[in-house]
Amino acid sequence: FANCKSLNVIYFLRCNQCSKETKLGKTDNFRERLNNHRSACRLGKSTDIFDNHVFKCNKNGRKIEPLFTAHIMMVMSNYQKLLNMERKLLLNGHDTTFKLV
């Protein structure tokens, strides 16, 4: 059973303004990571492409909360499995902000 206190999580975010921009991420602490995303989306000073997109998408003065929708896709038993699964999902195109370099 996954919830905001879950650990070793692969999550999916979608911008609530445009519903087009998405992010697939991983974290060892879902609550902490989600709080970081919220803060960065409100401030617009992030190195994360998704967070900056949400800030700009809401820049027109609307500031409609919640800024994004978050879903837990899966909880993994350990962090290495989490890394492997995230890579597989990214390569399959489940994140609009992910670009191969």
C-alpha positions as CSV (number, residue, x, y, z in Angstrom):
1,F,0.0,0.0,0.0
2,A,1.7,3.2,-1.2
3,N,1.2,6.6,0.4
4,C,3.0,9.9,1.0
5,K,5.2,8.2,3.6
6,S,6.4,5.5,1.1
7,L,10.1,5.0,0.6
8,N,12.0,3.9,-2.6
9,V,9.2,5.2,-4.9
10,I,8.9,5.8,-8.7
11,Y,6.5,8.7,-9.1
12,F,4.8,10.5,-11.9
13,L,3.9,14.3,-12.0
14,R,1.7,16.2,-14.4
15,C,1.4,20.0,-14.7
16,N,-2.2,20.9,-13.7
17,Q,-2.2,24.0,-15.9
18,C,-1.4,22.5,-19.3
19,S,-1.7,18.8,-18.5
20,K,1.0,18.2,-21.1
21,E,4.3,18.4,-19.2
22,T,5.1,15.4,-17.1
23,K,7.9,14.1,-15.0
24,L,8.9,10.6,-14.0
25,G,11.1,10.5,-10.9
26,K,12.5,8.4,-8.2
27,T,13.1,9.0,-4.6
28,D,14.0,7.3,-1.4
29,N,11.5,9.5,0.5
30,F,8.4,10.5,-1.3
31,R,7.0,13.1,1.1
32,E,10.3,15.0,1.2
33,R,10.7,14.9,-2.6
34,L,7.2,16.1,-3.2
35,N,7.6,19.0,-0.8
36,N,10.8,19.9,-2.6
37,H,8.9,19.9,-5.9
38,R,6.1,22.1,-4.5
39,S,8.6,24.6,-3.2
40,A,10.6,24.7,-6.4
41,C,7.4,25.1,-8.5
42,R,6.3,28.1,-6.5
43,L,9.7,29.8,-6.5
44,G,10.8,29.0,-10.1
45,K,14.5,28.8,-9.1
46,S,15.2,25.1,-9.8
47,T,17.5,23.0,-11.8
48,D,14.6,20.7,-12.5
49,I,13.0,21.3,-15.9
50,F,9.5,20.2,-14.7
51,D,9.6,22.5,-11.7
52,N,10.5,25.5,-13.8
53,H,7.9,24.6,-16.4
54,V,5.1,24.5,-13.7
55,F,6.3,27.9,-12.4
56,K,6.2,29.5,-15.9
57,C,2.9,27.8,-16.7
58,N,1.4,29.4,-13.5
59,K,3.2,32.7,-14.0
60,N,0.1,34.4,-15.4
61,G,-1.0,35.3,-11.9
62,R,-3.3,32.3,-11.5
63,K,-1.3,30.3,-9.1
64,I,-3.9,27.6,-9.0
65,E,-3.2,25.0,-6.4
66,P,-2.4,22.2,-6.6
67,L,0.3,23.1,-9.1
68,F,0.7,19.5,-10.2
69,T,-0.8,16.1,-9.7
70,A,1.4,13.4,-8.2
71,H,1.0,9.6,-8.5
72,I,3.1,6.8,-7.0
73,M,3.7,4.4,-9.8
74,M,5.5,1.7,-7.8
75,V,7.4,1.1,-4.6
76,M,10.6,-0.9,-4.9
77,S,12.3,-3.1,-2.3
78,N,15.7,-1.4,-2.7
79,Y,17.2,1.7,-4.3
80,Q,19.2,-0.2,-7.0
81,K,16.0,-1.8,-8.3
82,L,14.5,1.7,-8.3
83,L,17.3,3.1,-10.5
84,N,17.0,0.2,-13.0
85,M,13.2,0.6,-13.3
86,E,13.4,4.4,-13.6
87,R,15.9,4.1,-16.5
88,K,13.6,1.6,-18.3
89,L,10.5,3.8,-17.9
90,L,12.5,6.9,-19.1
91,L,13.8,5.1,-22.1
92,N,10.2,4.1,-22.9
93,G,9.1,7.8,-23.1
94,H,7.1,8.2,-19.8
95,D,8.6,11.6,-19.1
96,T,8.2,14.7,-21.4
97,T,11.2,16.5,-19.7
98,F,13.7,13.6,-20.2
99,K,16.1,14.0,-23.0
100,L,18.8,11.5,-23.9
101,V,22.3,12.9,-24.0
